[in-house]
Amino acid sequence: MAGHSKWANIQHRKGRQDKLRSKLFSKLAKEITVAAKMGDPDPEKNPRLRLAVKEAKSQSVPKDVIERAIKKSQGGDAENYDEIRYEGYGPNGVAVIVETMTDNKNRTASTVRSTFSKNGGNLGETGSVGFMFDRKGQVSYPASVGDADTVMMAAIEAGAEDVESDEDGHVIYCADTDLHAVSTALEAELGESDSTKLVWKPTTTTELDLEGMTKLMKLIEALEDDDDVQTVTANFEASDDVMEQLGAE
C-alpha cells in the first residue's frame, strides 16, 4: 500500500480538501443518477445503485443529495451519460487509467488527451495499460477496527482474496463480482467501512522518486479536476520518505 494509502493524506495536507470534497460529492451523485437510470431506482433491487449509495454515505454525502440524485434519474430531463475508459502513460512511464462519465465524448476525449500531454504523459489506445491492472472490489477500514490478524480472519471468513494493513488502516480486496457479499459479511463483523467500491488494482508498479511523484501528482490532480472524470488510477509505488516529503511541501 506504500503509495496509494497515503494519497488522500497528502491531498488533505496540501489544503485541497474543500475543493476535493465538493467535486467528490458531485461525482458520487452522478454515479447514483446513472446507476438508478440504468436499472431500478430502488437500491435493494439494483446492485450498482446499492453500491453507489453505500460509497456516497461512507463519504458523508448528505441524505437529501443522494435522494435528489435518484429522483433526477427518473425525470425526463435527466442527462444521458456515456461511460468511457481512457488509458495512457504518465511521467516516468507510469500506467494511468481514467474512468469518465460524459454527455459529450468529443469534449472529454480532447480534454483528457490535452491534460496528459500538458503534464508529461501520453494518451494511449484502450487496452494499452489495462493489462497491468485487475478489476477488484475494495473495502477499506480504519486501523482502529482491530489488528492485522483480526481483520485478516474476518476477511477470510467473508470470502475476500487479500488484505493489506499498515498504520493508516486496512484495505481488503475481493473479486469484483463478490464485492456486495464480502462487504456485507465484513460489515457484520467489523462494522461500517470507510469505503466500499470497485477499483483497478495494479499487478505491477513503477517506483518513483520525489521528482517523479511531484509530476504524477500534477497530472492526476489535473485529470481529477475535470468534471467528466470519475476516477483516476495509476500504478505508482513510492517510499514512505518520498510520500512524507510530498506531504510536507
C-alpha positions as CSV (number, residue, x, y, z in Angstrom):
1,M,0.0,0.0,0.0
2,A,3.1,2.2,0.1
3,G,1.9,4.8,-2.4
4,H,-1.9,4.7,-2.7
5,S,-2.7,4.5,1.1
6,K,-1.2,7.9,1.7
7,W,-2.5,9.7,-1.3
8,A,-5.6,11.1,0.5
9,N,-3.5,12.2,3.4
10,I,-1.2,14.2,1.1
11,Q,-4.1,15.9,-0.6
12,H,-5.6,16.8,2.7
13,R,-2.4,18.3,4.0
14,K,-2.0,20.3,0.7
15,G,-5.2,22.1,1.6
16,R,-7.3,20.9,-1.3
17,Q,-9.9,19.1,0.9
18,D,-12.8,21.5,0.4
19,K,-12.5,21.6,-3.3
20,L,-12.0,17.9,-3.5
21,R,-15.0,17.2,-1.3
22,S,-17.2,19.3,-3.5
23,K,-16.1,17.5,-6.6
24,L,-16.3,14.1,-4.9
25,F,-19.9,14.8,-3.9
26,S,-20.7,15.8,-7.5
27,K,-19.1,12.7,-9.0
28,L,-20.8,10.3,-6.5
29,A,-24.2,11.9,-7.2
30,K,-23.6,11.5,-10.9
31,E,-22.8,7.8,-10.4
32,I,-26.0,7.4,-8.3
33,T,-28.1,9.1,-11.1
34,V,-26.6,6.9,-13.8
35,A,-27.0,3.7,-11.8
36,A,-30.6,4.5,-11.0
37,K,-31.4,5.4,-14.6
38,M,-29.8,2.2,-16.0
39,G,-31.6,-0.1,-13.5
40,D,-34.2,0.1,-10.7
41,P,-34.4,3.3,-8.6
42,D,-34.7,1.0,-5.5
43,P,-31.1,0.3,-4.2
44,E,-32.3,-3.1,-2.9
45,K,-33.2,-4.2,-6.4
46,N,-30.2,-2.6,-8.1
47,P,-26.7,-3.8,-7.1
48,R,-24.9,-1.0,-8.8
49,L,-27.1,1.7,-7.2
50,R,-26.8,0.0,-3.8
51,L,-23.0,0.1,-4.1
52,A,-23.1,3.8,-5.2
53,V,-25.3,4.8,-2.4
54,K,-23.2,2.9,0.2
55,E,-20.0,4.6,-1.1
56,A,-21.7,8.0,-1.0
57,K,-22.8,7.5,2.6
58,S,-19.3,6.4,3.6
59,Q,-18.0,9.7,2.2
60,S,-20.6,11.7,4.2
61,V,-22.8,12.7,1.2
62,P,-26.0,14.2,2.7
63,K,-29.1,12.0,2.5
64,D,-31.0,14.7,0.6
65,V,-28.3,14.8,-2.1
66,I,-28.5,11.1,-2.5
67,E,-32.3,11.1,-2.7
68,R,-32.2,14.0,-5.2
69,A,-29.7,12.2,-7.4
70,I,-32.0,9.1,-7.5
71,K,-35.1,11.3,-8.2
72,K,-33.2,13.0,-11.0
73,S,-32.7,9.7,-12.8
74,Q,-36.5,9.3,-13.1
75,G,-37.1,12.7,-14.7
76,G,-37.4,13.2,-18.4
77,D,-34.7,15.8,-18.4
78,A,-32.0,13.5,-16.9
79,E,-28.8,13.7,-18.9
80,N,-27.6,10.7,-20.9
81,Y,-24.0,9.8,-20.0
82,D,-21.6,7.6,-21.8
83,E,-19.1,5.7,-19.6
84,I,-15.7,5.8,-21.3
85,R,-12.3,4.5,-20.0
86,Y,-9.1,6.1,-21.2
87,E,-5.7,4.6,-20.8
88,G,-2.3,6.2,-21.1
89,Y,1.1,6.8,-19.6
90,G,2.1,9.5,-17.2
91,P,5.6,10.8,-16.3
92,N,8.3,8.1,-16.0
93,G,6.1,5.6,-17.9
94,V,3.5,5.2,-15.1
95,A,0.4,3.5,-16.3
96,V,-2.8,5.5,-15.8
97,I,-6.5,4.5,-16.2
98,V,-9.1,7.3,-16.3
99,E,-12.8,6.5,-16.0
100,T,-15.2,9.1,-17.2
101,M,-19.0,9.8,-17.5
102,T,-19.7,12.3,-20.2
103,D,-22.6,13.8,-22.2
104,N,-20.1,15.0,-24.8
105,K,-17.5,12.3,-25.9
106,N,-15.5,14.7,-28.1
107,R,-15.1,17.3,-25.4
108,T,-14.0,14.7,-22.9
109,A,-11.5,13.0,-25.2
110,S,-10.0,16.3,-26.2
111,T,-9.7,17.4,-22.6
112,V,-8.2,14.1,-21.3
113,R,-5.7,14.0,-24.2
114,S,-4.7,17.6,-23.6
115,T,-4.2,17.0,-19.9
116,F,-2.0,14.1,-20.5
117,S,0.2,15.9,-23.0
118,K,0.5,19.1,-20.8
119,N,1.7,17.1,-17.8
120,G,4.3,14.9,-19.4
121,G,2.1,12.0,-20.4
122,N,0.7,10.3,-23.4
123,L,-2.9,9.1,-24.0
124,G,-2.9,5.6,-25.5
125,E,-5.4,3.2,-27.0
126,T,-7.9,1.3,-24.9
127,G,-6.1,-1.7,-23.6
128,S,-2.7,-0.1,-23.8
129,V,-2.2,-0.3,-20.0
130,G,-5.3,-2.2,-18.8
131,F,-3.4,-5.5,-18.8
132,M,-1.3,-4.1,-15.8
133,F,-4.4,-3.9,-13.6
134,D,-7.1,-6.3,-12.2
135,R,-10.7,-5.2,-11.6
136,K,-11.3,-5.8,-7.9
137,G,-13.7,-5.0,-5.1
138,Q,-12.1,-2.9,-2.3
139,V,-13.3,-2.4,1.2
140,S,-11.3,0.0,3.5
141,Y,-11.3,0.1,7.3
142,P,-9.5,2.4,9.8
143,A,-6.7,0.9,11.9
144,S,-9.0,1.2,15.0
145,V,-11.2,-1.7,14.0
146,G,-8.5,-4.2,15.0
147,D,-5.0,-5.5,14.4
148,A,-3.9,-7.1,11.2
149,D,-4.7,-10.7,12.3
150,T,-8.2,-9.8,13.4
151,V,-9.0,-8.1,10.1
152,M,-7.3,-11.0,8.1
153,M,-9.5,-13.6,9.8
154,A,-12.7,-11.5,9.2
155,A,-11.7,-11.1,5.6
156,I,-11.0,-14.8,5.1
157,E,-14.4,-15.7,6.6
158,A,-16.1,-13.1,4.4
159,G,-14.6,-14.6,1.2
160,A,-12.0,-11.9,0.4
161,E,-8.8,-12.6,-1.5
162,D,-6.2,-10.3,0.1
163,V,-5.7,-7.8,2.9
164,E,-3.1,-5.0,3.1
165,S,-2.6,-3.5,6.6
166,D,-0.4,-0.7,7.9
167,E,-0.6,2.1,10.4
168,D,-3.1,4.0,8.2
169,G,-5.7,1.2,8.2
170,H,-6.7,-2.0,6.4
171,V,-7.6,-2.4,2.7
172,I,-9.4,-5.6,1.8
173,Y,-9.6,-6.9,-1.8
174,C,-12.1,-9.4,-3.3
175,A,-13.3,-10.5,-6.8
176,D,-15.3,-7.6,-8.3
177,T,-18.4,-9.8,-8.5
178,D,-18.2,-10.7,-4.8
179,L,-18.0,-7.1,-3.5
180,H,-21.5,-6.9,-2.2
181,A,-21.4,-10.2,-0.4
182,V,-17.9,-9.6,1.0
183,S,-18.7,-6.1,2.2
184,T,-21.9,-7.2,3.8
185,A,-20.1,-10.0,5.7
186,L,-17.3,-7.6,6.8
187,E,-19.9,-5.1,8.0
188,A,-21.5,-7.7,10.3
189,E,-18.1,-8.5,11.8
190,L,-16.2,-5.2,11.7
191,G,-18.9,-2.5,11.4
192,E,-19.3,0.2,8.8
193,S,-16.4,0.5,6.3
194,D,-14.7,3.7,5.4
195,S,-15.1,2.9,1.7
196,T,-16.6,0.2,-0.5
197,K,-16.0,0.3,-4.2
198,L,-14.7,-1.2,-7.4
199,V,-11.1,-0.4,-8.2
200,W,-8.3,-1.1,-10.7
201,K,-5.6,-2.8,-8.7
202,P,-2.1,-2.7,-10.2
203,T,-0.5,-6.0,-10.9
204,T,2.9,-4.3,-11.5
205,T,4.1,-1.0,-10.2
206,T,6.6,1.7,-11.2
207,E,8.9,3.1,-8.5
208,L,9.0,6.9,-8.4
209,D,11.3,9.3,-6.7
210,L,10.3,12.7,-5.3
211,E,10.5,14.5,-8.7
212,G,8.6,11.7,-10.4
213,M,5.8,11.7,-7.8
214,T,5.5,15.5,-8.0
215,K,5.0,15.3,-11.7
216,L,2.5,12.4,-11.4
217,M,0.5,14.3,-8.7
218,K,0.1,17.3,-11.1
219,L,-1.2,15.0,-13.8
220,I,-3.7,13.2,-11.5
221,E,-4.9,16.4,-9.9
222,A,-5.4,18.0,-13.3
223,L,-7.4,14.9,-14.5
224,E,-9.5,14.8,-11.3
225,D,-10.4,18.5,-11.7
226,D,-12.3,17.6,-14.9
227,D,-16.0,17.2,-14.0
228,D,-16.3,14.4,-16.6
229,V,-13.7,12.3,-14.8
230,Q,-14.9,9.9,-12.2
231,T,-11.7,8.1,-11.1
232,V,-8.0,8.1,-11.9
233,T,-5.8,5.1,-11.1
234,A,-2.0,4.9,-11.5
235,N,0.4,2.0,-10.9
236,F,3.0,4.0,-9.0
237,E,5.0,3.0,-5.9
238,A,6.9,5.3,-3.7
239,S,8.8,5.0,-0.5
240,D,7.4,6.4,2.8
241,D,10.2,9.0,2.7
242,V,9.1,10.3,-0.7
243,M,5.4,10.4,0.4
244,E,6.3,12.3,3.6
245,Q,8.3,14.8,1.6
246,L,5.4,15.4,-0.7
247,G,3.1,15.9,2.2
248,A,5.5,18.5,3.8
249,E,5.6,20.6,0.6
